[in-house]
């Protein structure tokens, strides 16, 4: 699916094919952290990033390209290294700060992308911050096992 310059963004959001693809992207992920990260992307501003990745396959953020079933987190990390490729003033002018922050938070959860939480908290509204954290919360139980307790020196 592609979006023409003149196409209303709202019509893309309401497109049944887009809704089905977003649902598939969330359901097709086996790794719990990656699933939660995909959920974060699906719910932030009506699925901005997942819709964008579907509409712009050249970004390479979905796999496989011909019938996407998962986010390509390696490609997302590469895109985060060159954020100017993600700048999109056509849809929501001047809002890339919060958008990039949520993409970074999702990548941090999915594949360990380093994240400056202080900067992230400053980029999002209080409601968005709480929403993202709540969606990520249940993933904490599935992140690798805790470090072995350190025995006292004796």
ROSE-4610 file (N, C-alpha, C; in Angstrom, 1 decimal, always signed):
// ROSE-4610
residu = [X/X/X/X/X/X/X/X/X/X/X/X/X/X/X/X/X/X/X/X/X/X/X/X/X/X/X/X/X/X/X/X/X/X/X/X/X/X/X/X/X/X/X/X/X/X/X/X/X/X/X/X/X/X/X/X/X/X/X/X/X/X/X/X/X/X/X/X/X/X/X/X/X/X/X/X/X/X/X/X/X/X/X/X/X/X/X/X/X/X/X/X/X/X/X/X/X/X/X/X/X/X/X/X/X/X/X/X/X/X/X/X/X/X/X/X/X/X/X/X/X/X/X/X/X/X/X/X/X/X/X/X/X/X/X/X/X/X/X/X/X/X/X/X/X/X/X/X/X/X/X/X/X/X/X/X/X/X/X/X/X/X/X/X/X/X/X/X/X/X/X/X/X/X/X/X/X/X/X/X/X/X/X/X/X/X/X/X/X/X/X/X/X/X/X/X/X/X/X/X/X/X/X/X/X/X/X/X/X/X/X/X/X/X/X/X/X/X/X/X/X/X/X/X/X/X/X/X/X/X/X/X/X/X/X/X/X/X/X/X/X/X/X/X/X/X/X/X/X/X/X/X/X/X/X/X/X/X/X/X/X/X/X/X/X/X/X/X/X/X/X/X/X/X/X/X/X/X/X/X/X/X/X/X/X/X/X/X/X/X/X/X/X/X/X/X/X/X/X/X/X/X/X/X/X/X/X/X/X/X/X/X/X/X/X/X/X/X/X/X/X/X/X/X/X/X/X/X/X/X/X/X/X/X/X/X/X/X/X/X/X/X/X/X/X/X/X/X/X/X/X/X/X/X/X/X/X/X/X/X/X/X/X/X/X/X/X/X/X/X/X/X/X/X/X/X/X/X/X/X/X/X/X/X/X/X/X/X/X/X/X/X/X/X/X/X/X/X/X/X/X/X/X/X/X/X/X/X/X/X/X/X/X/X/X/X/X/X/X/X/X/X/X/X/X/X/X/X/X/X/X/X/X/X/X/X/X/X/X/X/X/X/X/X/X/X/X/X/X/X/X/X/X/X/X/X/X/X/X/X/X/X]
num = [1/1/1/2/2/2/3/3/3/4/4/4/5/5/5/6/6/6/7/7/7/8/8/8/9/9/9/10/10/10/11/11/11/12/12/12/13/13/13/14/14/14/15/15/15/16/16/16/17/17/17/18/18/18/19/19/19/20/20/20/21/21/21/22/22/22/23/23/23/24/24/24/25/25/25/26/26/26/27/27/27/28/28/28/29/29/29/30/30/30/31/31/31/32/32/32/33/33/33/34/34/34/35/35/35/36/36/36/37/37/37/38/38/38/39/39/39/40/40/40/41/41/41/42/42/42/43/43/43/44/44/44/45/45/45/46/46/46/47/47/47/48/48/48/49/49/49/50/50/50/51/51/51/52/52/52/53/53/53/54/54/54/55/55/55/56/56/56/57/57/57/58/58/58/59/59/59/60/60/60/61/61/61/62/62/62/63/63/63/64/64/64/65/65/65/66/66/66/67/67/67/68/68/68/69/69/69/70/70/70/71/71/71/72/72/72/73/73/73/74/74/74/75/75/75/76/76/76/77/77/77/78/78/78/79/79/79/80/80/80/81/81/81/82/82/82/83/83/83/84/84/84/85/85/85/86/86/86/87/87/87/88/88/88/89/89/89/90/90/90/91/91/91/92/92/92/93/93/93/94/94/94/95/95/95/96/96/96/97/97/97/98/98/98/99/99/99/100/100/100/101/101/101/102/102/102/103/103/103/104/104/104/105/105/105/106/106/106/107/107/107/108/108/108/109/109/109/110/110/110/111/111/111/112/112/112/113/113/113/114/114/114/115/115/115/116/116/116/117/117/117/118/118/118/119/119/119/120/120/120/121/121/121/122/122/122/123/123/123/124/124/124/125/125/125/126/126/126/127/127/127/128/128/128/129/129/129/130/130/130/131/131/131/132/132/132/133/133/133/134/134/134/135/135/135/136/136/136/137/137/137/138/138/138/139/139/139/140/140/140/141/141/141/142/142/142/143/143/143/144/144/144/145/145/145/146/146/146/147/147/147/148/148/148/149/149/149/150/150/150/151/151/151/152/152/152/153/153/153/154/154/154]
x = [+0.8/+0.0/+0.9/+0.5/+1.3/+0.3/+0.9/+0.1/+0.5/-0.5/-0.2/-0.1/+0.6/+0.7/-0.6/-1.6/-2.9/-3.8/-3.5/-4.4/-4.5/-5.7/-5.9/-5.4/-4.6/-4.0/-5.1/-6.2/-7.3/-7.8/-7.9/-8.4/-7.5/-6.2/-5.2/-5.4/-5.6/-5.8/-7.1/-8.1/-9.4/-9.4/-8.4/-8.3/-8.3/-9.2/-9.3/-8.0/-7.4/-6.1/-5.0/-4.9/-3.9/-4.2/-5.4/-5.8/-5.4/-5.7/-5.3/-3.8/-3.1/-1.6/-1.0/-1.6/-1.1/-1.3/-2.5/-2.9/-1.9/-1.6/-0.7/+0.7/+1.1/+2.5/+2.6/+1.5/+1.5/+1.4/+0.5/+0.3/+1.4/+2.2/+3.1/+4.5/+4.6/+5.9/+5.9/+6.9/+7.0/+7.8/+8.8/+9.6/+8.8/+8.6/+7.7/+8.1/+9.4/+9.9/+9.6/+9.8/+9.6/+8.1/+7.3/+5.8/+5.4/+5.9/+5.5/+6.0/+7.1/+7.7/+6.8/+6.3/+5.4/+4.1/+3.6/+2.4/+2.5/+3.7/+4.0/+3.8/+4.4/+4.3/+2.9/+2.1/+0.8/-0.2/+0.1/-0.8/-0.4/+0.9/+1.3/+0.7/-0.1/-0.7/-1.3/-2.2/-2.9/-2.0/-1.0/-0.1/+0.8/+1.1/+1.9/+3.0/+3.9/+5.1/+4.7/+3.8/+3.5/+2.8/+1.9/+1.3/+2.4/+3.3/+4.3/+5.2/+5.6/+6.4/+5.7/+4.3/+3.5/+3.5/+3.2/+3.1/+4.4/+5.5/+6.8/+7.7/+7.5/+8.3/+9.8/+10.1/+11.5/+12.3/+11.6/+12.4/+12.9/+12.4/+12.9/+12.6/+11.6/+11.4/+10.5/+10.0/+9.1/+9.7/+9.4/+9.9/+8.8/+8.8/+9.4/+8.7/+9.4/+8.8/+7.5/+7.4/+6.2/+5.0/+5.1/+4.0/+4.4/+4.5/+5.1/+4.3/+5.1/+4.6/+5.3/+6.4/+7.1/+7.9/+8.2/+9.1/+10.5/+11.3/+12.7/+13.5/+13.7/+14.4/+15.8/+16.5/+17.8/+17.7/+16.7/+16.5/+16.1/+15.3/+14.9/+16.1/+17.0/+18.2/+19.0/+19.1/+19.8/+19.1/+17.8/+17.1/+17.3/+17.4/+17.6/+19.0/+19.9/+21.3/+21.3/+20.3/+20.1/+18.7/+18.3/+17.0/+16.4/+17.3/+16.8/+16.0/+16.2/+15.4/+14.0/+13.8/+12.5/+11.7/+12.3/+11.6/+10.4/+9.3/+8.1/+7.2/+7.5/+6.7/+5.3/+5.1/+3.9/+2.7/+2.9/+1.8/+1.6/+2.6/+2.5/+3.7/+3.6/+4.7/+5.2/+6.5/+7.2/+7.0/+6.6/+6.4/+7.4/+8.4/+9.4/+10.0/+10.1/+10.7/+10.0/+8.7/+8.0/+7.9/+7.8/+7.7/+9.0/+10.1/+11.4/+11.6/+11.2/+11.4/+10.7/+9.4/+8.7/+9.3/+9.8/+10.5/+11.8/+12.5/+13.7/+13.3/+12.2/+11.8/+11.4/+10.7/+10.4/+11.6/+12.5/+13.8/+14.6/+14.5/+15.2/+14.7/+13.4/+12.7/+12.9/+12.8/+13.0/+14.4/+15.3/+16.7/+17.8/+17.4/+18.5/+19.1/+18.4/+18.9/+19.1/+20.2/+20.5/+19.5/+19.0/+18.0/+18.3/+18.2/+18.3/+16.9/+16.6/+15.3/+14.9/+15.8/+15.6/+15.1/+15.8/+15.4/+14.1/+13.9/+12.6/+11.5/+11.6/+10.6/+10.2/+11.2/+11.0/+10.3/+10.4/+9.8/+8.3/+7.9/+6.5/+5.7/+4.4/+3.4/+3.3/+2.8/+2.7/+1.8/+0.7/-0.2/+0.5/+1.2/+1.9/+3.0/+3.7/+4.8/+4.2/+3.1/+2.5/+1.9/+1.4/+0.8/+1.9/+3.0/+4.1/+4.7/+4.9/+5.4/+4.5/+3.2/+2.2/+2.2/+2.4/+2.4/+3.7/+4.7/+6.0/+6.1/+5.3/+5.5/+5.5/+4.5/+4.5/+5.7/+6.4/+7.6/+8.7/+8.7/+9.7/+9.9/+8.8/+8.9/+9.6/+9.7/+10.3/+11.7/+12.2/+13.6/+14.5/+15.6/+16.6/+16.6/+17.1/+17.1/+18.0/+17.7/+18.5/+19.9/+20.7/+22.1/+22.1/+23.1/+23.2/+23.6/+23.0/+23.3/+24.8/+25.3/+26.7/+26.8/+27.7/+27.9/+28.8/+28.5/+29.4/+30.8/+31.7/+33.1/+33.4/+34.1/+34.3/+35.6]
y = [-1.2/+0.0/+1.2/+2.2/+3.4/+4.6/+5.7/+6.9/+8.0/+8.6/+9.7/+11.0/+11.9/+13.2/+13.8/+13.7/+14.3/+13.5/+12.3/+11.4/+11.9/+12.0/+12.4/+11.3/+11.7/+10.8/+10.0/+10.7/+10.0/+8.8/+8.9/+7.8/+6.6/+6.9/+5.8/+5.1/+5.9/+5.3/+4.4/+4.9/+4.1/+3.0/+2.9/+1.9/+0.5/-0.4/-1.7/-2.5/-2.3/-3.1/-2.6/-1.3/-0.8/-1.4/-1.4/-1.9/-3.4/-4.2/-5.6/-5.8/-5.0/-5.1/-4.7/-3.7/-3.3/-4.5/-5.0/-6.2/-7.3/-7.6/-8.7/-8.4/-7.2/-6.8/-7.1/-6.8/-7.0/-8.5/-9.2/-10.6/-11.5/-11.1/-12.0/-12.1/-11.5/-11.4/-12.4/-13.2/-14.2/-13.7/-13.0/-12.4/-11.4/-11.6/-10.8/-9.3/-9.0/-7.6/-7.0/-7.7/-7.1/-6.9/-7.9/-7.7/-6.5/-6.3/-5.1/-3.8/-3.9/-2.7/-2.4/-3.4/-3.2/-2.7/-3.1/-2.6/-1.1/-0.7/+0.7/+1.5/+1.0/+1.7/+1.7/+0.6/+0.6/+1.6/+1.9/+2.7/+4.2/+4.5/+5.9/+6.6/+7.7/+8.5/+7.7/+6.8/+6.0/+5.2/+4.7/+3.8/+4.5/+5.7/+6.6/+5.8/+5.2/+4.5/+3.3/+2.5/+1.3/+1.7/+2.7/+3.1/+3.7/+4.5/+5.1/+4.0/+3.0/+1.9/+1.1/+1.0/+0.3/+1.1/+2.4/+3.4/+3.6/+3.5/+3.8/+2.6/+1.5/+0.3/+0.6/+1.7/+2.0/+2.2/+2.5/+2.7/+1.3/+0.2/-1.1/-1.5/-0.9/-1.1/-2.3/-2.9/-4.1/-5.3/-6.5/-7.7/-8.7/-9.6/-9.3/-8.2/-7.6/-6.4/-6.7/-7.9/-8.2/-8.5/-9.0/-9.3/-9.1/-7.9/-7.6/-8.3/-9.0/-9.6/-9.2/-8.4/-8.0/-6.7/-6.0/-4.9/-5.4/-4.8/-5.1/-4.2/-4.7/-3.8/-3.4/-4.2/-3.8/-2.6/-2.6/-1.5/-0.3/-0.4/+0.7/+1.3/+0.5/+1.0/+1.8/+1.3/+2.1/+3.4/+3.4/+4.6/+5.6/+5.1/+6.0/+6.7/+6.0/+6.6/+7.8/+7.8/+8.9/+9.4/+10.1/+10.5/+11.5/+12.1/+13.0/+12.3/+11.0/+10.1/+10.0/+10.1/+9.9/+11.2/+12.4/+13.6/+13.6/+14.0/+13.9/+15.1/+16.3/+17.5/+17.5/+16.6/+16.5/+16.1/+15.2/+14.7/+15.5/+15.7/+16.4/+17.3/+18.5/+19.4/+19.7/+19.7/+20.0/+19.0/+17.8/+16.8/+15.7/+15.8/+14.6/+14.3/+15.3/+15.0/+13.9/+14.1/+13.0/+11.7/+11.8/+10.6/+9.8/+10.5/+9.8/+9.3/+10.0/+9.5/+8.1/+8.0/+6.8/+5.7/+6.0/+5.0/+4.5/+5.4/+5.1/+4.2/+4.6/+3.8/+2.4/+2.2/+0.9/+0.1/+0.8/+0.1/-0.3/+0.5/+0.2/-1.1/-1.2/-2.4/-3.6/-3.4/-4.6/-5.1/-4.2/-4.7/-4.0/-3.3/-2.7/-1.4/-0.7/+0.7/+1.6/+2.2/+3.1/+4.3/+4.7/+5.7/+6.7/+8.0/+9.0/+9.2/+8.7/+8.8/+10.2/+11.0/+12.4/+13.1/+13.0/+13.7/+13.1/+11.8/+11.2/+11.8/+11.9/+12.4/+13.9/+14.6/+16.0/+16.1/+15.1/+15.2/+14.9/+14.0/+13.6/+14.3/+14.4/+14.9/+13.9/+14.4/+13.5/+12.3/+12.5/+11.4/+10.4/+10.9/+10.0/+9.2/+9.9/+9.2/+8.1/+8.3/+7.3/+6.2/+6.5/+5.5/+4.6/+5.1/+4.3/+3.4/+4.0/+3.2/+2.0/+2.3/+1.3/+0.2/+0.5/-0.5/-1.4/-0.8/-1.5/-2.3/-1.9/-2.5/-4.0/-4.6/-6.1/-6.8/-6.1/-6.7/-6.9/-6.2/-6.3/-7.7/-8.4/-9.8/-10.7/-10.3/-11.3/-10.9/-9.8/-9.4/-10.3/-10.7/-11.7/-11.8/-13.0/-13.3/-12.3/-12.0/-11.1/-11.6/-10.7/-11.1/-12.0/-12.9/-13.7/-12.9/-13.2/-12.4/-12.5/-11.4/-11.4/-11.9/-13.0/-13.5/-12.6/-12.5/-11.6/-12.1/-11.2/-11.6/-12.1/-13.2/-13.7/-14.3]
z = [+0.0/+0.0/+0.0/-0.8/-0.8/-0.6/-0.3/+0.0/-1.0/-1.7/-2.6/-1.8/-2.4/-1.8/-1.4/-2.2/-2.0/-1.1/-0.8/+0.0/+1.4/+1.9/+3.3/+4.3/+5.2/+6.2/+6.9/+7.2/+8.0/+7.2/+5.9/+5.1/+5.1/+5.2/+5.4/+6.7/+7.7/+9.1/+9.1/+8.4/+8.4/+7.3/+6.5/+5.5/+6.1/+5.8/+6.4/+6.2/+5.0/+4.8/+5.7/+6.0/+6.9/+8.3/+8.8/+10.1/+10.2/+9.2/+9.2/+9.3/+8.5/+8.5/+9.9/+10.5/+11.8/+12.8/+12.8/+13.6/+13.4/+12.2/+11.8/+12.4/+12.3/+12.8/+14.3/+15.0/+16.5/+16.8/+16.1/+16.4/+15.9/+14.9/+14.4/+15.1/+16.2/+16.9/+18.1/+18.1/+19.2/+20.4/+20.2/+21.3/+22.1/+23.4/+24.2/+24.1/+24.3/+24.3/+22.9/+21.8/+20.5/+20.3/+20.8/+20.7/+21.5/+22.7/+23.5/+22.8/+22.2/+21.5/+20.3/+19.6/+18.5/+18.9/+20.1/+20.7/+21.0/+21.5/+21.8/+20.5/+19.4/+18.1/+17.6/+17.8/+17.3/+18.0/+19.3/+20.0/+20.1/+19.8/+19.8/+18.7/+19.0/+18.0/+16.8/+17.2/+16.2/+15.3/+15.9/+15.1/+14.1/+14.4/+13.4/+12.8/+13.6/+13.0/+12.2/+12.7/+11.9/+10.6/+10.6/+9.4/+8.4/+9.0/+8.2/+7.5/+8.3/+7.8/+6.7/+6.8/+5.8/+4.6/+4.8/+3.6/+2.9/+3.6/+3.0/+3.1/+2.3/+2.4/+2.1/+1.4/+1.1/+2.4/+3.5/+4.8/+5.3/+4.8/+5.2/+6.6/+7.3/+8.7/+8.9/+7.9/+8.1/+7.3/+7.8/+7.1/+7.1/+6.1/+4.8/+4.0/+3.1/+2.4/+1.6/+1.1/+0.2/+1.0/+2.2/+3.1/+4.5/+5.0/+6.3/+7.5/+8.3/+9.5/+10.8/+10.7/+11.9/+11.6/+12.6/+12.5/+12.3/+11.4/+11.2/+12.1/+13.4/+14.4/+14.0/+13.2/+12.8/+11.8/+11.0/+10.1/+10.8/+11.9/+12.7/+13.4/+13.9/+14.5/+13.5/+12.3/+11.2/+10.9/+10.9/+10.6/+11.8/+13.0/+14.1/+14.1/+13.4/+13.3/+12.3/+11.4/+10.4/+10.5/+11.6/+11.8/+10.8/+10.0/+9.0/+7.9/+7.8/+6.9/+7.4/+8.7/+9.2/+9.4/+9.1/+9.2/+8.3/+8.9/+8.1/+8.4/+7.8/+8.1/+7.4/+6.5/+5.7/+6.6/+7.5/+8.3/+9.6/+10.4/+11.6/+11.8/+11.2/+11.2/+12.6/+12.8/+14.0/+15.2/+14.9/+15.9/+15.9/+15.2/+15.1/+16.5/+17.3/+18.6/+19.4/+19.6/+20.3/+19.5/+18.2/+17.4/+17.5/+17.3/+17.4/+18.8/+19.8/+21.2/+21.4/+20.9/+21.0/+20.2/+19.0/+18.2/+18.9/+19.6/+20.3/+21.6/+22.2/+23.4/+23.0/+21.9/+21.4/+21.0/+20.3/+19.9/+21.1/+22.2/+23.4/+24.0/+24.1/+24.6/+23.7/+22.4/+21.5/+21.4/+21.2/+20.9/+21.7/+22.8/+23.6/+23.2/+22.3/+21.8/+23.1/+23.2/+24.3/+24.2/+25.4/+25.4/+26.6/+26.4/+27.4/+27.9/+29.1/+29.6/+30.0/+30.4/+30.8/+29.5/+28.4/+27.2/+26.7/+26.8/+26.4/+27.2/+28.5/+29.3/+29.0/+28.5/+28.2/+26.8/+26.0/+24.6/+24.6/+25.6/+25.5/+26.5/+26.2/+27.2/+28.4/+29.5/+30.6/+30.3/+29.6/+29.2/+28.3/+27.3/+26.4/+27.1/+28.0/+28.8/+29.6/+30.3/+31.1/+30.2/+29.1/+28.2/+27.7/+27.2/+26.7/+27.8/+29.0/+30.1/+30.5/+30.6/+30.9/+29.9/+28.6/+27.6/+27.7/+28.2/+28.3/+29.6/+30.6/+31.9/+32.0/+31.3/+31.4/+30.8/+29.9/+29.3/+30.3/+31.4/+32.4/+33.0/+33.1/+33.6/+32.7/+31.4/+30.4/+30.0/+30.5/+30.1/+30.8/+30.2/+30.7/+32.2/+32.7/+34.1/+34.9/+36.1/+36.9/+37.2/+37.5/+37.8/+39.0/+39.1/+40.3/+41.5/+42.6/+43.8/+44.1/+44.6/+44.9/+46.4/+46.5/+47.9/+48.7/+50.0/+50.8/+50.8/+50.8/+50.9/+52.3/+52.3/+53.6/+53.8]
